Amino acid sequence: MILCLHPHLAVAEDDWRVWRGPNANNVAAEGETPPVKWSESKNIRWKAPLPGRGHSSPIVVNDRVLISTVDEAKQIQSVVCFDRTTGRQLWNTDVSQGDFAPKIHQKNTHASPTLASNGKTVFAVFPQFDRIQLTALDLDGKQKWQIKAGGYLPLAYQFGYAPSPLLYRGTVIITSEYEKNGFIAAFDQQTGREVWRIKRPEKMNFSTPIVAQIAGRDQMLLSGNAKVASFDPQTGRDLWSAPAMWIVSCGTMVWDGDLVFTSGGFPLKGTMAVKADGSGKIAWTNRVKCYEQSMLAYKGYLYAVDDNGIAYCWNAQTGKEQWKSRLGGKVSSSPVLANDQIYLTNELGKTFVFRASPEKFELLAENQLGDEGFATPAICGNQIFHRTASSKSGNRQEFLYCIGK
């Protein structure tokens, strides 16, 4: 079996086991050819109703598709598993119940972090009132262990929780940043035992960290708290940092060569590129705000879509704008790339497909499923696994789609 080899992951090329995919950059494996056009009656392999509500993305592990969700009325957070071929629900495991935060942002849910799997175990992170709960399940839905990873009780900005778990060399890394007792901590994947923990500044942040091999070493990258920062993922030790013009970030950082890129939006907005060689040198900045979305770095160019649905392409090294084009509609999900094509879903459930080319903006298709889209799709096995919601019947219902020829 061919593997996609990231510095800390060895994943079957037709799996999508973690947030940002097998190469940690939201770029599907080479050779993937998912559909460009689809509808409720075209190129849909299967469609499965999802219980409850959530904004987490699906993950794909071997013959299974897994996703987290929440029953808001009963305050039950769950992990649901479907057969990858047929869409039949295999199991639904309740992970926790009760003690929801009193208030979250209207665009957030109590099931926003994406699951993570090492191929044998599934890791689920849920906020539980004043804490972050980390649970390990096997692929049959049976609980292996469950721990309190740490505290989480923001008072200044009650927007809820967002970061997804990060897997690195036998550990699962959890982030919790708020105005008191914020932390990043690593836990043993087999037992839940704490491996390391670092304190974070007493400020809000919502970004998920990511590990990339840059400048000859593994670096855990995280934007927020007025910094672009790099850490040693084995210990949590600071490697370097550079000042950022904003306090809060939501997107996950991306990289190209020895440059890393991030965008933020509170209190000031902007996008920036930083040298990741330890110098902390800022290569370029602009004033485009890609706040909730992560960006894409691909073949020397940086692609991004801002909150208002405007797509951009910049030269990664210089920041020169190659083009920009309005797609339309508010955007909270992140772009995904496959076969030199970028897939981007807006909050109204429309997925735009456009060419990953610096020459010009080229729209290939507009595809509508449901009337609400916040989750980022997973692309593997020449298929797209996508979470949307529809309120056309008068009652809101979420669905998980397998889109394929």
GUPARO-195228 format. One record per residue (C-alpha): residue in one letter; x, y, z. Coordinates in steps of 0.02 Angstrom, whole numbers, always signed. Layout:
# GUPARO-195228
 kevex      X      Y      Z
     a      X      Y      Z
...
# end
This chain:
# GUPARO-195228
 kevex      X      Y      Z
     m     +0     +0     +0
     i    +66   +172    -47
     l    +85   +292    +98
     c    +83   +480   +110
     l   +233   +517   +217
     h   +225   +673   +325
     p   +364   +698   +454
     h   +257   +622   +592
     l   +122   +523   +500
     a   +117   +370   +386
     v    -59   +366   +316
     a   -137   +261   +178
     e   -155   +374    +27
     d   -343   +345    +19
     d   -370   +395   +202
     w   -399   +567   +278
     r   -372   +536   +464
     v   -342   +708   +538
     w   -382   +893   +518
     r   -290   +957   +362
     g   -270   +782   +290
     p   -125   +660   +265
     n     +4   +793   +224
     a    -60   +920   +352
     n    -91  +1050   +218
     n   -269  +1016   +153
     v   -196   +953    -10
     a   -258   +781    -63
     a   -136   +646   -114
     e    -64   +657   -289
     g   -171   +570   -417
     e   -338   +602   -331
     t   -473   +646   -458
     p   -634   +687   -365
     p   -785   +755   -460
     v   -790   +938   -508
     k   -978   +946   -527
     w  -1116   +869   -422
     s  -1293   +895   -360
     e  -1422   +800   -257
     s  -1450   +690   -410
     k  -1276   +685   -487
     n  -1114   +605   -426
     i  -1182   +563   -253
     r  -1123   +391   -196
     w  -1222   +400    -35
     k  -1306   +522    +83
     a  -1330   +487   +269
     p  -1428   +589   +396
     l  -1324   +650   +542
     p  -1396   +659   +716
     g  -1380   +827   +803
     r  -1269   +970   +752
     g  -1084  +1007   +726
     h   -956  +1098   +621
     s   -818   +968   +630
     s   -754   +889   +470
     p   -768   +703   +432
     i   -615   +592   +443
     v   -589   +434   +341
     v   -502   +284   +418
     n   -486   +121   +322
     d   -665    +69   +280
     r   -748   +196   +396
     v   -800   +378   +398
     l   -811   +458   +570
     i   -877   +625   +630
     s   -920   +711   +794
     t  -1090   +785   +834
     v  -1195   +852   +977
     d  -1377   +838  +1030
     e  -1400  +1014  +1095
     a  -1567   +981  +1179
     k  -1503   +832  +1278
     q  -1326   +902  +1292
     i  -1248   +741  +1228
     q  -1086   +742  +1128
     s  -1054   +591  +1018
     v   -945   +509   +887
     v  -1036   +429   +740
     c   -963   +302   +619
     f  -1021   +256   +444
     d   -974   +122   +320
     r   -864   +205   +190
     t   -939   +107    +43
     t  -1125   +111    +82
     g  -1150   +254   +205
     r  -1235   +137   +328
     q  -1217   +195   +508
     l  -1110    +69   +602
     w  -1114   +145   +776
     n  -1148   +302   +877
     t  -1053   +318  +1041
     d  -1103   +449  +1170
     v   -943   +522  +1241
     s  -1010   +648  +1367
     q  -1170   +724  +1430
     g  -1218   +888  +1514
     d  -1120  +1037  +1579
     f  -1120  +1138  +1418
     a  -1048  +1313  +1419
     p  -1183  +1442  +1456
     k  -1149  +1536  +1294
     i  -1055  +1513  +1130
     h  -1044  +1610   +966
     q  -1193  +1586   +850
     k  -1076  +1518   +716
     n   -996  +1392   +833
     t  -1058  +1224   +901
     h  -1016  +1108  +1045
     a   -944   +987   +915
     s   -827  +1094   +810
     p   -656  +1008   +833
     t   -620   +876   +701
     l   -580   +700   +759
     a   -406   +625   +738
     s   -354   +445   +712
     n   -190   +349   +705
     g   -275   +208   +610
     k   -321   +109   +765
     t   -385   +237   +890
     v   -500   +387   +867
     f   -471   +541   +975
     a   -616   +658  +1013
     v   -603   +828  +1097
     f   -757   +909  +1170
     p   -778  +1064  +1279
     q   -870  +1027  +1441
     f   -918  +1187  +1533
     d   -753  +1228  +1622
     r   -641  +1094  +1547
     i   -580  +1009  +1389
     q   -617   +823  +1382
     l   -509   +706  +1279
     t   -577   +533  +1238
     a   -498   +385  +1148
     l   -610   +260  +1059
     d   -568   +106   +959
     l   -636    +88   +782
     d   -786     -8   +848
     g   -837   +139   +958
     k   -781    +67  +1125
     q   -699   +187  +1246
     k   -515   +152  +1283
     w   -486   +299  +1401
     q   -550   +473  +1443
     i   -465   +617  +1533
     k   -485   +799  +1577
     a   -351   +879  +1469
     g   -363  +1045  +1560
     g   -473  +1194  +1595
     y   -574  +1302  +1477
     l   -692  +1436  +1543
     p   -678  +1597  +1443
     l   -776  +1742  +1518
     a   -723  +1894  +1417
     y   -770  +1817  +1250
     q   -891  +1672  +1266
     f   -873  +1608  +1089
     g   -845  +1424  +1127
     y   -704  +1304  +1084
     a   -627  +1262   +915
     p   -451  +1181   +905
     s   -439  +1003   +839
     p   -321   +872   +913
     l   -148   +856   +835
     l    -59   +688   +823
     y   +130   +680   +835
     r   +242   +528   +862
     g   +135   +433   +986
     t    +59   +586  +1068
     v   -103   +683  +1046
     i    -81   +870  +1072
     i   -223   +978  +1140
     t   -234  +1168  +1141
     s   -338  +1277  +1257
     e   -310  +1464  +1253
     y   -413  +1586  +1354
     e   -389  +1724  +1481
     k   -340  +1610  +1626
     n   -244  +1446  +1638
     g   -223  +1423  +1451
     f   -112  +1278  +1397
     i    -45  +1165  +1262
     a    -19   +985  +1319
     a    +33   +819  +1244
     f    -37   +651  +1301
     d    +15   +473  +1265
     q   -100   +400  +1131
     q   -106   +229  +1214
     t   -142   +279  +1394
     g   -189   +463  +1404
     r    -39   +495  +1517
     e    +24   +675  +1509
     v   +191   +690  +1419
     w   +219   +878  +1426
     r   +123  +1039  +1460
     i   +160  +1223  +1434
     k    +67  +1377  +1493
     r     -3  +1501  +1368
     p    -28  +1689  +1382
     e   -190  +1742  +1466
     k   -279  +1786  +1303
     m   -410  +1708  +1190
     n   -364  +1609  +1035
     f   -448  +1478   +926
     s   -313  +1410   +809
     t   -266  +1227   +789
     p    -76  +1198   +791
     i     +6  +1099   +651
     v   +175  +1011   +633
     a   +282  +1042   +480
     q   +461   +995   +438
     i   +544  +1161   +399
     a   +726  +1217   +407
     g   +781  +1039   +443
     r   +672  +1005   +595
     d   +494   +971   +649
     q   +407  +1131   +703
     m   +238  +1148   +786
     l   +165  +1308   +715
     l    +32  +1413   +801
     s    -33  +1587   +769
     g   -117  +1696   +901
     n    -88  +1798  +1057
     a     -5  +1933   +949
     k   +128  +1810   +888
     v   +174  +1687   +754
     a   +260  +1551   +854
     s   +354  +1388   +831
     f   +375  +1252   +962
     d   +467  +1087   +977
     p   +324   +960   +963
     q   +421   +833  +1067
     t   +435   +947  +1219
     g   +331  +1104  +1192
     r   +489  +1209  +1206
     d   +488  +1378  +1115
     l   +590  +1379   +955
     w   +557  +1554   +890
     s   +420  +1685   +873
     a   +380  +1842   +776
     p   +258  +1982   +819
     a    +88  +1981   +735
     m    -30  +2127   +712
     w   -178  +2036   +788
     i   -215  +1947   +951
     v   -338  +1815   +893
     s   -322  +1687   +753
     c   -437  +1546   +701
     g   -354  +1467   +550
     t   -214  +1339   +548
     m    -45  +1398   +483
     v    +25  +1342   +315
     w   +201  +1343   +242
     d   +301  +1346    +80
     g   +489  +1317    +83
     d   +557  +1409   +235
     l   +410  +1530   +245
     v   +256  +1508   +355
     f    +92  +1601   +330
     t    -49  +1654   +443
     s   -196  +1772   +447
     g   -295  +1851   +588
     g   -431  +1975   +622
     f   -443  +2046   +797
     p   -418  +2185   +841
     l   -320  +2220   +680
     k   -332  +2117   +521
     g   -201  +2052   +403
     t   -104  +1910   +323
     m    +83  +1886   +346
     a   +231  +1779   +295
     v   +373  +1741   +416
     k   +543  +1657   +394
     a   +541  +1493   +491
     d   +731  +1478   +504
     g   +732  +1544   +682
     s   +762  +1725   +634
     g   +579  +1772   +651
     k   +600  +1890   +503
     i   +436  +1952   +428
     a   +443  +1929   +240
     w   +284  +2021   +192
     t   +112  +2074   +255
     n    -53  +2134   +185
     r   -221  +2187   +258
     v   -329  +2042   +198
     k   -425  +1956   +338
     c   -445  +1767   +322
     y   -506  +1747   +500
     e   -601  +1584   +518
     q   -526  +1496   +368
     s   -357  +1416   +345
     m   -261  +1454   +186
     l   -176  +1343    +55
     a     +7  +1348     +3
     y    +39  +1259   -161
     k   +181  +1260   -289
     g   +250  +1428   -236
     y    +85  +1519   -216
     l    -31  +1557    -72
     y   -218  +1538   -100
     a   -345  +1608    +21
     v   -529  +1653    +38
     d   -579  +1790   +158
     d   -732  +1799   +271
     n   -835  +1884   +134
     g   -800  +1754     +1
     i   -663  +1842    -98
     a   -531  +1723   -164
     y   -348  +1778   -176
     c   -188  +1712   -250
     w    -20  +1783   -194
     n   +159  +1743   -237
     a   +215  +1650    -81
     q   +389  +1724    -77
     t   +348  +1905   -114
     g   +166  +1927    -69
     k   +127  +1999   -241
     e    -57  +1983   -281
     q    -82  +1874   -434
     w   -271  +1891   -439
     k   -427  +1907   -332
     s   -608  +1864   -370
     r   -772  +1871   -276
     l   -852  +1700   -255
     g  -1001  +1759   -154
     g  -1072  +1725    +18
     k   -994  +1721   +190
     v   -862  +1587   +217
     s   -813  +1490   +374
     s   -743  +1328   +302
     s   -569  +1307   +228
     p   -517  +1273    +48
     v   -460  +1098     +1
     l   -354  +1056   -152
     a   -355   +903   -265
     n   -296   +878   -443
     d   -243  +1062   -457
     q   -420  +1116   -412
     i   -477  +1208   -256
     y   -641  +1165   -171
     l   -720  +1297    -58
     t   -892  +1291    +26
     n   -982  +1447    +84
     e  -1101  +1462   +232
     l  -1251  +1437   +117
     g  -1195  +1264    +63
     k  -1126  +1309   -108
     t   -957  +1233   -154
     f   -853  +1329   -281
     v   -721  +1236   -380
     f   -585  +1342   -460
     r   -415  +1314   -537
     a   -258  +1321   -428
     s   -165  +1430   -550
     p    -75  +1597   -526
     e   -110  +1649   -705
     k   -293  +1696   -682
     f   -448  +1652   -583
     e   -542  +1513   -672
     l   -707  +1454   -598
     l   -746  +1274   -645
     a   -909  +1239   -555
     e  -1035  +1291   -423
     n  -1116  +1148   -329
     q  -1261  +1164   -206
     l  -1299  +1039    -68
     g  -1422  +1092    +67
     d  -1424  +1273   +123
     e  -1290  +1278   +257
     g  -1104  +1237   +251
     f   -976  +1264   +389
     a   -872  +1104   +387
     t   -719  +1079   +277
     p   -730   +927   +160
     a   -611   +779   +162
     i   -547   +715     -6
     c   -477   +540    -29
     g   -505   +387   -137
     n   -563   +503   -278
     q   -711   +549   -167
     i   -767   +699    -66
     f   -840   +673   +107
     h   -942   +826   +151
     r  -1052   +885   +295
     t  -1195  +1005   +258
     a  -1365  +1049   +329
     s  -1536  +1084   +255
     s  -1685  +1175   +326
     k  -1797  +1160   +174
     s  -1918  +1043   +261
     g  -1942  +1167   +402
     n  -1832  +1068   +520
     r  -1643  +1083   +514
     q  -1560   +917   +468
     e  -1375   +883   +442
     f  -1313   +758   +312
     l  -1149   +674   +273
     y  -1118   +650    +87
     c   -999   +539    -10
     i   -973   +628   -176
     g   -895   +522   -313
     k   -912   +467   -493
# end
